[in-house]
Amino acid sequence: MTSAQAGRPAHALWLQACGIFLCAIVALATLDMLAKDLVARHPAPLVNLVRYGTVLLMAVVLMQRSGTPWRLPAAHCRTLLWRGVMLGTVGLSFMQALHTMPLAEATAIYFLSPLIIVALSPWLLGEQVRTAQSQAVLAGFIGMLLIVRPGAALPLVGTVLMLMAAAAYAMLQILTRRLAGKVSSQEQFAWTALVCAVMTCLSLPTAGRLAWPDARDLALMAAVGALSGIGQYLLIKAFQKAPASSLAPFNYFHLLLAVLFSVLVFGQRPDAIALLGIAVIACAGLALSLPVFRSQWRAMLVARGASR
């Protein structure tokens, strides 16, 4: 937390973080919709190349304008680089999976990430998992099975890639929170962009023969990069102002947008069982995060009442 933030009431910082987080969600959901359209015509590594090239350009400008040197903070070097690897894994896995999967079902599997955090927290964070949390994790797993059930149209490879993206996104959130207040948002953004760009270049041989896109698709790929950069920077800023757990319920607005885009833009309507699976995953995730959200909301109301 910066000195300017320290002088603000906690509830004001939390409300500001909520607004920033919602803006990030809209940017990232729009990115997913454009990426789904692009990977139908171009290899995912090519889309990612332009995407992370754009993000890296944004990072260079940001570092230049802020006067921040390209120097890895020694105390947090490993965490910072692993954050980049996790985001790169999310991008590469998610994009490749979108090539064969409907947007709504793919995003629903991706949003197993909060449940994955809970499932791994005894080993990663040394935290005890309560019975209610275990039940939420089990419910989320059942929801995933409803979406990828045997006989459904979802491919095995795409499903595995989306589960990898969900696991990597869970780790990304943990690492982002660990770096909050210790490494500047500019450094987090820049080094993550650089790692993602390197990973994308290494993945290019898997794309086969590459054909350069036309002007329209190139502009759309650059827009994907801009939305990616804006979304990730806003997430970093939001996590610097409030705990990730108190912002988690807003993640499911992303899932709602994914369903709407899937139906309205791509004409891909999830069947009744898949919709039930999506609802189960959303409810399981909300069951984990709403208690923290309610406590923040009550604290804000109490603080406002005391200031009158």
Secondary structure, 3 states (H helix, E strand, C coil): CCHHHHCCCHHHHHHHHHHHHHHHHHHHHHHHHHHHHHCCCCCHHHHHHHHHHHHHHHHHHHHHHHCCCCCCCHHHHHHHHHHHHHHHHHHHHHHHHHCCCCHHHHHHHHCCHHHHHHHHHHHHCCCCCCHHHHHHHHHHHHHHHHHCCCCCCCCHHHHHHHHHHHHHHHHHHHHHHHHCCCCCHHHHHHHHHHHHHHHHHHHHHHHCCCCCCCHHHHHHHHHHHHHHHHHHHHHHHHHHHCCHHHHHHHHHHHHHHHHHHHHHCCCCCCCHHHHHHHHHHHHHHHHHHHHHHHHHHHHHHHHHHHHC
